Amino acid sequence: MEHETLYSLANYLGTFAMLAVLGYHFVAVNGKYMAKDGKAKA
């Protein structure tokens, strides 16, 4: 495996991991403020 290939793989995996964490955090935090029917609580 070449250095450039390893660098690209690490970069893409790191980016995906960060987006996955941000997506999970967004869903987890907003889930507390959403009702079961999908409407925001007043």
Rosetta constraint file for C-alpha pairs under 8 A:
AtomPair CA 1 CA 5 HARMONIC 6.49 0.50
AtomPair CA 1 CA 6 HARMONIC 6.72 0.50
AtomPair CA 2 CA 6 HARMONIC 6.33 0.50
AtomPair CA 3 CA 7 HARMONIC 6.06 0.50
AtomPair CA 4 CA 8 HARMONIC 6.12 0.50
AtomPair CA 5 CA 9 HARMONIC 6.11 0.50
AtomPair CA 6 CA 10 HARMONIC 6.09 0.50
AtomPair CA 7 CA 11 HARMONIC 6.06 0.50
AtomPair CA 8 CA 12 HARMONIC 6.12 0.50
AtomPair CA 9 CA 13 HARMONIC 6.06 0.50
AtomPair CA 10 CA 14 HARMONIC 5.92 0.50
AtomPair CA 11 CA 15 HARMONIC 6.13 0.50
AtomPair CA 12 CA 16 HARMONIC 6.09 0.50
AtomPair CA 13 CA 17 HARMONIC 6.06 0.50
AtomPair CA 14 CA 18 HARMONIC 6.21 0.50
AtomPair CA 15 CA 19 HARMONIC 6.23 0.50
AtomPair CA 16 CA 20 HARMONIC 6.05 0.50
AtomPair CA 17 CA 21 HARMONIC 6.22 0.50
AtomPair CA 18 CA 22 HARMONIC 6.19 0.50
AtomPair CA 19 CA 23 HARMONIC 5.97 0.50
AtomPair CA 20 CA 24 HARMONIC 6.08 0.50
AtomPair CA 21 CA 25 HARMONIC 6.07 0.50
AtomPair CA 22 CA 26 HARMONIC 6.10 0.50
AtomPair CA 23 CA 27 HARMONIC 6.26 0.50
AtomPair CA 24 CA 28 HARMONIC 5.98 0.50
AtomPair CA 25 CA 29 HARMONIC 5.97 0.50
AtomPair CA 26 CA 30 HARMONIC 6.01 0.50
AtomPair CA 27 CA 31 HARMONIC 5.74 0.50
AtomPair CA 28 CA 32 HARMONIC 6.95 0.50
AtomPair CA 29 CA 33 HARMONIC 7.45 0.50
AtomPair CA 30 CA 34 HARMONIC 6.39 0.50
AtomPair CA 31 CA 35 HARMONIC 8.00 0.50
AtomPair CA 33 CA 40 HARMONIC 6.36 0.50
AtomPair CA 33 CA 41 HARMONIC 6.45 0.50
AtomPair CA 34 CA 38 HARMONIC 5.99 0.50
AtomPair CA 34 CA 39 HARMONIC 6.00 0.50
AtomPair CA 34 CA 40 HARMONIC 4.75 0.50
AtomPair CA 34 CA 41 HARMONIC 6.17 0.50
AtomPair CA 35 CA 39 HARMONIC 5.51 0.50
AtomPair CA 35 CA 40 HARMONIC 5.87 0.50
AtomPair CA 35 CA 41 HARMONIC 6.14 0.50
